[in-house]
Amino acid sequence: MQAHTRTVERYARGVAAAVAAVAALVLASVTGPTSDTAQPDPDQQTTAPVEAAVR
């Protein structure tokens, strides 16, 4: 048989979970790609140009 929980405790757990989810989303957006990682250096190509692959 399940233990009875108070309504306030249920809502408190829900609010705590929502706050944790929002905090995780904010941290993920802050630590996203920076301008250094978003645009690779054109001198550092890792693949061959399309013209070289067509030959």
Predicted model as a PDB file, atoms N, CA, C, CB and O in Angstrom, pLDDT in the B-factor column:
MODEL        1                                                                  
ATOM      1  N   MET A   1       0.837  -1.176   0.000  1.00 49.00           N  
ATOM      2  CA  MET A   1       0.000   0.000   0.000  1.00 49.00           C  
ATOM      3  C   MET A   1       0.883   1.242   0.000  1.00 49.00           C  
ATOM      4  CB  MET A   1      -0.953  -0.003   1.211  1.00 49.00           C  
ATOM      5  O   MET A   1       1.850   1.323   0.758  1.00 49.00           O  
ATOM      6  N   GLN A   2       0.554   2.192  -0.838  1.00 63.00           N  
ATOM      7  CA  GLN A   2       1.366   3.400  -0.946  1.00 63.00           C  
ATOM      8  C   GLN A   2       1.128   4.316   0.244  1.00 63.00           C  
ATOM      9  CB  GLN A   2       1.062   4.139  -2.251  1.00 63.00           C  
ATOM     10  O   GLN A   2       0.029   4.397   0.791  1.00 63.00           O  
ATOM     11  N   ALA A   3       2.199   5.000   0.621  1.00 71.00           N  
ATOM     12  CA  ALA A   3       2.080   5.974   1.695  1.00 71.00           C  
ATOM     13  C   ALA A   3       1.378   7.214   1.151  1.00 71.00           C  
ATOM     14  CB  ALA A   3       3.476   6.334   2.288  1.00 71.00           C  
ATOM     15  O   ALA A   3       1.606   7.619   0.011  1.00 71.00           O  
ATOM     16  N   HIS A   4       0.541   7.797   1.961  1.00 72.00           N  
ATOM     17  CA  HIS A   4      -0.177   8.993   1.534  1.00 72.00           C  
ATOM     18  C   HIS A   4       0.738  10.193   1.633  1.00 72.00           C  
ATOM     19  CB  HIS A   4      -1.448   9.210   2.378  1.00 72.00           C  
ATOM     20  O   HIS A   4       1.369  10.427   2.664  1.00 72.00           O  
ATOM     21  N   THR A   5       0.806  10.953   0.551  1.00 73.00           N  
ATOM     22  CA  THR A   5       1.594  12.181   0.569  1.00 73.00           C  
ATOM     23  C   THR A   5       0.656  13.364   0.520  1.00 73.00           C  
ATOM     24  CB  THR A   5       2.595  12.227  -0.610  1.00 73.00           C  
ATOM     25  O   THR A   5      -0.416  13.309  -0.082  1.00 73.00           O  
ATOM     26  N   ARG A   6       1.066  14.405   1.147  1.00 89.00           N  
ATOM     27  CA  ARG A   6       0.244  15.599   1.165  1.00 89.00           C  
ATOM     28  C   ARG A   6       0.314  16.283  -0.191  1.00 89.00           C  
ATOM     29  CB  ARG A   6       0.689  16.557   2.285  1.00 89.00           C  
ATOM     30  O   ARG A   6       1.295  16.154  -0.924  1.00 89.00           O  
ATOM     31  N   THR A   7      -0.737  17.004  -0.504  1.00 92.00           N  
ATOM     32  CA  THR A   7      -0.801  17.717  -1.780  1.00 92.00           C  
ATOM     33  C   THR A   7       0.324  18.732  -1.883  1.00 92.00           C  
ATOM     34  CB  THR A   7      -2.157  18.414  -1.944  1.00 92.00           C  
ATOM     35  O   THR A   7       0.902  18.915  -2.955  1.00 92.00           O  
ATOM     36  N   VAL A   8       0.634  19.385  -0.787  1.00 92.00           N  
ATOM     37  CA  VAL A   8       1.705  20.391  -0.795  1.00 92.00           C  
ATOM     38  C   VAL A   8       3.041  19.735  -1.121  1.00 92.00           C  
ATOM     39  CB  VAL A   8       1.786  21.120   0.571  1.00 92.00           C  
ATOM     40  O   VAL A   8       3.840  20.303  -1.866  1.00 92.00           O  
ATOM     41  N   GLU A   9       3.291  18.567  -0.585  1.00 93.00           N  
ATOM     42  CA  GLU A   9       4.549  17.870  -0.870  1.00 93.00           C  
ATOM     43  C   GLU A   9       4.642  17.480  -2.337  1.00 93.00           C  
ATOM     44  CB  GLU A   9       4.683  16.625   0.009  1.00 93.00           C  
ATOM     45  O   GLU A   9       5.709  17.580  -2.943  1.00 93.00           O  
ATOM     46  N   ARG A  10       3.522  17.033  -2.910  1.00 92.00           N  
ATOM     47  CA  ARG A  10       3.518  16.682  -4.337  1.00 92.00           C  
ATOM     48  C   ARG A  10       3.829  17.893  -5.194  1.00 92.00           C  
ATOM     49  CB  ARG A  10       2.164  16.088  -4.744  1.00 92.00           C  
ATOM     50  O   ARG A  10       4.653  17.813  -6.105  1.00 92.00           O  
ATOM     51  N   TYR A  11       3.172  19.025  -4.913  1.00 95.00           N  
ATOM     52  CA  TYR A  11       3.423  20.239  -5.685  1.00 95.00           C  
ATOM     53  C   TYR A  11       4.839  20.752  -5.476  1.00 95.00           C  
ATOM     54  CB  TYR A  11       2.420  21.320  -5.310  1.00 95.00           C  
ATOM     55  O   TYR A  11       5.459  21.255  -6.413  1.00 95.00           O  
ATOM     56  N   ALA A  12       5.353  20.632  -4.271  1.00 95.00           N  
ATOM     57  CA  ALA A  12       6.720  21.074  -4.007  1.00 95.00           C  
ATOM     58  C   ALA A  12       7.715  20.266  -4.817  1.00 95.00           C  
ATOM     59  CB  ALA A  12       7.043  20.964  -2.520  1.00 95.00           C  
ATOM     60  O   ALA A  12       8.673  20.818  -5.358  1.00 95.00           O  
ATOM     61  N   ARG A  13       7.494  18.950  -4.905  1.00 95.00           N  
ATOM     62  CA  ARG A  13       8.383  18.130  -5.723  1.00 95.00           C  
ATOM     63  C   ARG A  13       8.280  18.492  -7.196  1.00 95.00           C  
ATOM     64  CB  ARG A  13       8.068  16.656  -5.530  1.00 95.00           C  
ATOM     65  O   ARG A  13       9.282  18.503  -7.911  1.00 95.00           O  
ATOM     66  N   GLY A  14       7.070  18.786  -7.648  1.00 96.00           N  
ATOM     67  CA  GLY A  14       6.885  19.181  -9.045  1.00 96.00           C  
ATOM     68  C   GLY A  14       7.570  20.495  -9.364  1.00 96.00           C  
ATOM     69  O   GLY A  14       8.190  20.643 -10.417  1.00 96.00           O  
ATOM     70  N   VAL A  15       7.457  21.450  -8.448  1.00 97.00           N  
ATOM     71  CA  VAL A  15       8.111  22.749  -8.646  1.00 97.00           C  
ATOM     72  C   VAL A  15       9.624  22.583  -8.627  1.00 97.00           C  
ATOM     73  CB  VAL A  15       7.669  23.758  -7.560  1.00 97.00           C  
ATOM     74  O   VAL A  15      10.327  23.193  -9.434  1.00 97.00           O  
ATOM     75  N   ALA A  16      10.127  21.767  -7.717  1.00 97.00           N  
ATOM     76  CA  ALA A  16      11.570  21.536  -7.658  1.00 97.00           C  
ATOM     77  C   ALA A  16      12.073  20.886  -8.951  1.00 97.00           C  
ATOM     78  CB  ALA A  16      11.922  20.652  -6.447  1.00 97.00           C  
ATOM     79  O   ALA A  16      13.150  21.233  -9.437  1.00 97.00           O  
ATOM     80  N   ALA A  17      11.314  19.959  -9.504  1.00 97.00           N  
ATOM     81  CA  ALA A  17      11.703  19.321 -10.758  1.00 97.00           C  
ATOM     82  C   ALA A  17      11.675  20.324 -11.911  1.00 97.00           C  
ATOM     83  CB  ALA A  17      10.778  18.133 -11.063  1.00 97.00           C  
ATOM     84  O   ALA A  17      12.541  20.293 -12.785  1.00 97.00           O  
ATOM     85  N   ALA A  18      10.684  21.209 -11.912  1.00 97.00           N  
ATOM     86  CA  ALA A  18      10.596  22.224 -12.967  1.00 97.00           C  
ATOM     87  C   ALA A  18      11.762  23.195 -12.882  1.00 97.00           C  
ATOM     88  CB  ALA A  18       9.269  22.988 -12.873  1.00 97.00           C  
ATOM     89  O   ALA A  18      12.332  23.574 -13.905  1.00 97.00           O  
ATOM     90  N   VAL A  19      12.119  23.597 -11.670  1.00 97.00           N  
ATOM     91  CA  VAL A  19      13.255  24.512 -11.490  1.00 97.00           C  
ATOM     92  C   VAL A  19      14.545  23.840 -11.948  1.00 97.00           C  
ATOM     93  CB  VAL A  19      13.377  24.956 -10.009  1.00 97.00           C  
ATOM     94  O   VAL A  19      15.379  24.476 -12.593  1.00 97.00           O  
ATOM     95  N   ALA A  20      14.715  22.575 -11.625  1.00 97.00           N  
ATOM     96  CA  ALA A  20      15.912  21.855 -12.056  1.00 97.00           C  
ATOM     97  C   ALA A  20      15.960  21.739 -13.576  1.00 97.00           C  
ATOM     98  CB  ALA A  20      15.957  20.461 -11.418  1.00 97.00           C  
ATOM     99  O   ALA A  20      17.033  21.856 -14.168  1.00 97.00           O  
ATOM    100  N   ALA A  21      14.817  21.511 -14.214  1.00 97.00           N  
ATOM    101  CA  ALA A  21      14.787  21.398 -15.673  1.00 97.00           C  
ATOM    102  C   ALA A  21      15.131  22.727 -16.334  1.00 97.00           C  
ATOM    103  CB  ALA A  21      13.410  20.919 -16.145  1.00 97.00           C  
ATOM    104  O   ALA A  21      15.885  22.764 -17.307  1.00 97.00           O  
ATOM    105  N   VAL A  22      14.587  23.806 -15.812  1.00 96.00           N  
ATOM    106  CA  VAL A  22      14.897  25.132 -16.375  1.00 96.00           C  
ATOM    107  C   VAL A  22      16.365  25.462 -16.166  1.00 96.00           C  
ATOM    108  CB  VAL A  22      14.011  26.227 -15.733  1.00 96.00           C  
ATOM    109  O   VAL A  22      17.008  26.007 -17.063  1.00 96.00           O  
ATOM    110  N   ALA A  23      16.904  25.140 -14.998  1.00 96.00           N  
ATOM    111  CA  ALA A  23      18.325  25.404 -14.749  1.00 96.00           C  
ATOM    112  C   ALA A  23      19.199  24.614 -15.713  1.00 96.00           C  
ATOM    113  CB  ALA A  23      18.694  25.056 -13.296  1.00 96.00           C  
ATOM    114  O   ALA A  23      20.204  25.134 -16.197  1.00 96.00           O  
ATOM    115  N   ALA A  24      18.836  23.374 -15.999  1.00 94.00           N  
ATOM    116  CA  ALA A  24      19.614  22.572 -16.948  1.00 94.00           C  
ATOM    117  C   ALA A  24      19.553  23.163 -18.348  1.00 94.00           C  
ATOM    118  CB  ALA A  24      19.107  21.128 -16.970  1.00 94.00           C  
ATOM    119  O   ALA A  24      20.559  23.183 -19.057  1.00 94.00           O  
ATOM    120  N   LEU A  25      18.387  23.643 -18.749  1.00 93.00           N  
ATOM    121  CA  LEU A  25      18.268  24.268 -20.072  1.00 93.00           C  
ATOM    122  C   LEU A  25      19.078  25.552 -20.163  1.00 93.00           C  
ATOM    123  CB  LEU A  25      16.806  24.560 -20.390  1.00 93.00           C  
ATOM    124  O   LEU A  25      19.718  25.815 -21.181  1.00 93.00           O  
ATOM    125  N   VAL A  26      19.053  26.350 -19.105  1.00 92.00           N  
ATOM    126  CA  VAL A  26      19.826  27.601 -19.111  1.00 92.00           C  
ATOM    127  C   VAL A  26      21.312  27.303 -19.172  1.00 92.00           C  
ATOM    128  CB  VAL A  26      19.508  28.450 -17.863  1.00 92.00           C  
ATOM    129  O   VAL A  26      22.042  27.944 -19.928  1.00 92.00           O  
ATOM    130  N   LEU A  27      21.767  26.337 -18.387  1.00 90.00           N  
ATOM    131  CA  LEU A  27      23.188  25.985 -18.418  1.00 90.00           C  
ATOM    132  C   LEU A  27      23.587  25.432 -19.781  1.00 90.00           C  
ATOM    133  CB  LEU A  27      23.510  24.962 -17.323  1.00 90.00           C  
ATOM    134  O   LEU A  27      24.687  25.711 -20.258  1.00 90.00           O  
ATOM    135  N   ALA A  28      22.728  24.666 -20.407  1.00 87.00           N  
ATOM    136  CA  ALA A  28      23.042  24.119 -21.723  1.00 87.00           C  
ATOM    137  C   ALA A  28      23.120  25.223 -22.768  1.00 87.00           C  
ATOM    138  CB  ALA A  28      22.000  23.080 -22.133  1.00 87.00           C  
ATOM    139  O   ALA A  28      23.951  25.160 -23.674  1.00 87.00           O  
ATOM    140  N   SER A  29      22.272  26.223 -22.653  1.00 85.00           N  
ATOM    141  CA  SER A  29      22.306  27.301 -23.642  1.00 85.00           C  
ATOM    142  C   SER A  29      23.511  28.202 -23.429  1.00 85.00           C  
ATOM    143  CB  SER A  29      21.020  28.125 -23.580  1.00 85.00           C  
ATOM    144  O   SER A  29      24.046  28.752 -24.392  1.00 85.00           O  
ATOM    145  N   VAL A  30      23.944  28.362 -22.195  1.00 81.00           N  
ATOM    146  CA  VAL A  30      25.106  29.205 -21.912  1.00 81.00           C  
ATOM    147  C   VAL A  30      26.383  28.543 -22.390  1.00 81.00           C  
ATOM    148  CB  VAL A  30      25.201  29.508 -20.416  1.00 81.00           C  
ATOM    149  O   VAL A  30      27.292  29.221 -22.869  1.00 81.00           O  
ATOM    150  N   THR A  31      26.464  27.232 -22.268  1.00 75.00           N  
ATOM    151  CA  THR A  31      27.682  26.523 -22.652  1.00 75.00           C  
ATOM    152  C   THR A  31      27.620  26.023 -24.085  1.00 75.00           C  
ATOM    153  CB  THR A  31      27.926  25.359 -21.715  1.00 75.00           C  
ATOM    154  O   THR A  31      28.355  25.104 -24.447  1.00 75.00           O  
ATOM    155  N   GLY A  32      26.768  26.603 -24.898  1.00 66.00           N  
ATOM    156  CA  GLY A  32      26.656  26.216 -26.302  1.00 66.00           C  
ATOM    157  C   GLY A  32      27.887  26.614 -27.086  1.00 66.00           C  
ATOM    158  O   GLY A  32      28.876  27.063 -26.507  1.00 66.00           O  
ATOM    159  N   PRO A  33      27.839  26.457 -28.393  1.00 63.00           N  
ATOM    160  CA  PRO A  33      29.008  26.767 -29.216  1.00 63.00           C  
ATOM    161  C   PRO A  33      29.362  28.251 -29.151  1.00 63.00           C  
ATOM    162  CB  PRO A  33      28.759  26.355 -30.665  1.00 63.00           C  
ATOM    163  O   PRO A  33      28.489  29.118 -29.142  1.00 63.00           O  
ATOM    164  N   THR A  34      30.638  28.509 -29.108  1.00 61.00           N  
ATOM    165  CA  THR A  34      31.116  29.890 -29.082  1.00 61.00           C  
ATOM    166  C   THR A  34      31.453  30.324 -30.496  1.00 61.00           C  
ATOM    167  CB  THR A  34      32.350  30.040 -28.154  1.00 61.00           C  
ATOM    168  O   THR A  34      31.355  29.533 -31.434  1.00 61.00           O  
ATOM    169  N   SER A  35      31.839  31.548 -30.645  1.00 58.00           N  
ATOM    170  CA  SER A  35      32.189  32.032 -31.983  1.00 58.00           C  
ATOM    171  C   SER A  35      33.439  31.326 -32.510  1.00 58.00           C  
ATOM    172  CB  SER A  35      32.412  33.555 -31.961  1.00 58.00           C  
ATOM    173  O   SER A  35      33.618  31.210 -33.722  1.00 58.00           O  
ATOM    174  N   ASP A  36      34.302  30.854 -31.609  1.00 54.00           N  
ATOM    175  CA  ASP A  36      35.502  30.139 -32.043  1.00 54.00           C  
ATOM    176  C   ASP A  36      35.144  28.764 -32.607  1.00 54.00           C  
ATOM    177  CB  ASP A  36      36.489  29.991 -30.875  1.00 54.00           C  
ATOM    178  O   ASP A  36      35.734  28.335 -33.598  1.00 54.00           O  
ATOM    179  N   THR A  37      34.202  28.081 -32.001  1.00 54.00           N  
ATOM    180  CA  THR A  37      33.865  26.737 -32.462  1.00 54.00           C  
ATOM    181  C   THR A  37      32.785  26.746 -33.533  1.00 54.00           C  
ATOM    182  CB  THR A  37      33.416  25.889 -31.299  1.00 54.00           C  
ATOM    183  O   THR A  37      32.646  25.766 -34.266  1.00 54.00           O  
ATOM    184  N   ALA A  38      32.026  27.814 -33.642  1.00 57.00           N  
ATOM    185  CA  ALA A  38      30.939  27.865 -34.614  1.00 57.00           C  
ATOM    186  C   ALA A  38      31.475  28.021 -36.038  1.00 57.00           C  
ATOM    187  CB  ALA A  38      29.985  29.014 -34.282  1.00 57.00           C  
ATOM    188  O   ALA A  38      30.918  27.427 -36.961  1.00 57.00           O  
ATOM    189  N   GLN A  39      32.514  28.784 -36.237  1.00 59.00           N  
ATOM    190  CA  GLN A  39      33.083  29.028 -37.557  1.00 59.00           C  
ATOM    191  C   GLN A  39      34.475  28.411 -37.633  1.00 59.00           C  
ATOM    192  CB  GLN A  39      33.139  30.546 -37.864  1.00 59.00           C  
ATOM    193  O   GLN A  39      35.415  28.957 -37.055  1.00 59.00           O  
ATOM    194  N   PRO A  40      34.629  27.296 -38.324  1.00 58.00           N  
ATOM    195  CA  PRO A  40      35.966  26.697 -38.426  1.00 58.00           C  
ATOM    196  C   PRO A  40      36.892  27.575 -39.264  1.00 58.00           C  
ATOM    197  CB  PRO A  40      35.879  25.284 -39.038  1.00 58.00           C  
ATOM    198  O   PRO A  40      36.458  28.329 -40.134  1.00 58.00           O  
ATOM    199  N   ASP A  41      38.154  27.448 -38.974  1.00 60.00           N  
ATOM    200  CA  ASP A  41      39.165  28.213 -39.700  1.00 60.00           C  
ATOM    201  C   ASP A  41      39.243  27.700 -41.139  1.00 60.00           C  
ATOM    202  CB  ASP A  41      40.555  28.109 -38.996  1.00 60.00           C  
ATOM    203  O   ASP A  41      39.442  26.502 -41.345  1.00 60.00           O  
ATOM    204  N   PRO A  42      39.094  28.571 -42.139  1.00 61.00           N  
ATOM    205  CA  PRO A  42      39.112  28.086 -43.533  1.00 61.00           C  
ATOM    206  C   PRO A  42      40.452  27.479 -43.939  1.00 61.00           C  
ATOM    207  CB  PRO A  42      38.778  29.223 -44.478  1.00 61.00           C  
ATOM    208  O   PRO A  42      40.504  26.687 -44.880  1.00 61.00           O  
ATOM    209  N   ASP A  43      41.535  27.833 -43.248  1.00 65.00           N  
ATOM    210  CA  ASP A  43      42.841  27.259 -43.577  1.00 65.00           C  
ATOM    211  C   ASP A  43      42.982  25.831 -43.044  1.00 65.00           C  
ATOM    212  CB  ASP A  43      43.958  28.138 -43.013  1.00 65.00           C  
ATOM    213  O   ASP A  43      43.881  25.104 -43.468  1.00 65.00           O  
ATOM    214  N   GLN A  44      42.122  25.428 -42.138  1.00 65.00           N  
ATOM    215  CA  GLN A  44      42.191  24.113 -41.516  1.00 65.00           C  
ATOM    216  C   GLN A  44      41.073  23.213 -42.045  1.00 65.00           C  
ATOM    217  CB  GLN A  44      42.102  24.237 -39.984  1.00 65.00           C  
ATOM    218  O   GLN A  44      40.244  22.748 -41.263  1.00 65.00           O  
ATOM    219  N   GLN A  45      41.034  22.964 -43.332  1.00 60.00           N  
ATOM    220  CA  GLN A  45      39.993  22.123 -43.918  1.00 60.00           C  
ATOM    221  C   GLN A  45      40.270  20.665 -43.594  1.00 60.00           C  
ATOM    222  CB  GLN A  45      39.909  22.332 -45.447  1.00 60.00           C  
ATOM    223  O   GLN A  45      41.399  20.191 -43.725  1.00 60.00           O  
ATOM    224  N   THR A  46      39.230  19.957 -43.169  1.00 65.00           N  
ATOM    225  CA  THR A  46      39.374  18.544 -42.848  1.00 65.00           C  
ATOM    226  C   THR A  46      38.938  17.646 -43.988  1.00 65.00           C  
ATOM    227  CB  THR A  46      38.586  18.213 -41.615  1.00 65.00           C  
ATOM    228  O   THR A  46      39.234  16.451 -43.980  1.00 65.00           O  
ATOM    229  N   THR A  47      38.238  18.200 -44.973  1.00 69.00           N  
ATOM    230  CA  THR A  47      37.790  17.403 -46.115  1.00 69.00           C  
ATOM    231  C   THR A  47      38.280  18.032 -47.403  1.00 69.00           C  
ATOM    232  CB  THR A  47      36.254  17.271 -46.131  1.00 69.00           C  
ATOM    233  O   THR A  47      38.635  19.210 -47.430  1.00 69.00           O  
ATOM    234  N   ALA A  48      38.300  17.263 -48.449  1.00 67.00           N  
ATOM    235  CA  ALA A  48      38.750  17.760 -49.746  1.00 67.00           C  
ATOM    236  C   ALA A  48      37.627  18.578 -50.374  1.00 67.00           C  
ATOM    237  CB  ALA A  48      39.176  16.586 -50.682  1.00 67.00           C  
ATOM    238  O   ALA A  48      36.453  18.283 -50.150  1.00 67.00           O  
ATOM    239  N   PRO A  49      37.964  19.592 -51.150  1.00 67.00           N  
ATOM    240  CA  PRO A  49      36.933  20.350 -51.848  1.00 67.00           C  
ATOM    241  C   PRO A  49      36.175  19.452 -52.822  1.00 67.00           C  
ATOM    242  CB  PRO A  49      37.552  21.543 -52.592  1.00 67.00           C  
ATOM    243  O   PRO A  49      36.670  18.397 -53.217  1.00 67.00           O  
ATOM    244  N   VAL A  50      34.984  19.873 -53.202  1.00 70.00           N  
ATOM    245  CA  VAL A  50      34.149  19.081 -54.088  1.00 70.00           C  
ATOM    246  C   VAL A  50      34.824  18.875 -55.442  1.00 70.00           C  
ATOM    247  CB  VAL A  50      32.791  19.748 -54.271  1.00 70.00           C  
ATOM    248  O   VAL A  50      34.686  17.810 -56.043  1.00 70.00           O  
ATOM    249  N   GLU A  51      35.540  19.867 -55.920  1.00 70.00           N  
ATOM    250  CA  GLU A  51      36.207  19.750 -57.218  1.00 70.00           C  
ATOM    251  C   GLU A  51      37.205  18.582 -57.217  1.00 70.00           C  
ATOM    252  CB  GLU A  51      36.930  21.069 -57.570  1.00 70.00           C  
ATOM    253  O   GLU A  51      37.338  17.883 -58.222  1.00 70.00           O  
ATOM    254  N   ALA A  52      37.893  18.373 -56.111  1.00 62.00           N  
ATOM    255  CA  ALA A  52      38.885  17.291 -56.035  1.00 62.00           C  
ATOM    256  C   ALA A  52      38.189  15.936 -55.991  1.00 62.00           C  
ATOM    257  CB  ALA A  52      39.791  17.465 -54.794  1.00 62.00           C  
ATOM    258  O   ALA A  52      38.733  14.949 -56.488  1.00 62.00           O  
ATOM    259  N   ALA A  53      37.020  15.874 -55.418  1.00 61.00           N  
ATOM    260  CA  ALA A  53      36.309  14.599 -55.315  1.00 61.00           C  
ATOM    261  C   ALA A  53      35.681  14.202 -56.634  1.00 61.00           C  
ATOM    262  CB  ALA A  53      35.240  14.674 -54.241  1.00 61.00           C  
ATOM    263  O   ALA A  53      35.489  13.011 -56.876  1.00 61.00           O  
ATOM    264  N   VAL A  54      35.352  15.155 -57.502  1.00 60.00           N  
ATOM    265  CA  VAL A  54      34.680  14.862 -58.769  1.00 60.00           C  
ATOM    266  C   VAL A  54      35.666  14.286 -59.782  1.00 60.00           C  
ATOM    267  CB  VAL A  54      34.017  16.130 -59.335  1.00 60.00           C  
ATOM    268  O   VAL A  54      35.262  13.505 -60.643  1.00 60.00           O  
ATOM    269  N   ARG A  55      36.898  14.635 -59.708  1.00 57.00           N  
ATOM    270  CA  ARG A  55      37.901  14.182 -60.701  1.00 57.00           C  
ATOM    271  C   ARG A  55      38.054  12.728 -60.745  1.00 57.00           C  
ATOM    272  CB  ARG A  55      39.219  14.774 -60.431  1.00 57.00           C  
ATOM    273  O   ARG A  55      38.854  12.214 -61.526  1.00 57.00           O  
TER     274      ARG A  55                                                      
ENDMDL                                                                          
END                                                                             
